[in-house]
């Protein structure tokens, strides 16, 4: 994901009508067949609306 795409994604998350916005970031080592391991960062945005329901707004993965 390019920096411009990241900025676009974050701006879209901020424009949501959710009352609360939670961002979760995680860095993991991901193993593939053949023994290859690569580092992966994951960003998940979760919005909580007036009714109290959670909604995943934008999961993103970056290698």
N, C-alpha and C positions, 0 to 999 in steps of 0.2 A: 504494500500500500504506500503510495507516495505521500509526502507531507501535505500536498493540496487535498488529496482524498481524505486524509485523517482530519484535516480542518473542516472539510465539508461534512463529514460524519458527525463530528462534535457539535458543529453549528446546528445540524438537523436535530440532534438530541436535545439541545437547549431550547428549540422552538416547540417542543412537545407541550401538550396541555396537562402534563402530569404535575401534581402538587409537590411531589418529592422526586428527586433524581439521585440515584445511587450509582456510582461507578466502581466496578471491581476490576482490578488488574492482577494478572497472574503471570509468572514466568515459569515455564516447564520445559523439561527435556523430553522430547518426543522420539520414541524409538520406531523405526520402520523395519520392514522385512529386509533381511540381509545384514542386520546389525547396525545400520546407519543411525546415528543419533543426531538430532538437530535441536537447537534452541528455538522455542516458540514463545511469543508473548501474546496474551489474550486479554482483550478489553471487553467488558460486558456492561452495558448501560441498562439499568432497570428503573422504570418509572412507576410511581404509585399515584393513582388517581383519587378523586374525591370519594369514590365508593370504597377505597381501601384495597383495590385489586392491583396486583403487580403485573407489569407487562415488560417483557424483554424488548428493548427498543433497538439495540444495535450491537450484536455480537461481532467482534472483529478479531482476526488472527493475523499475526505478522511474524514471519520467520526471520 
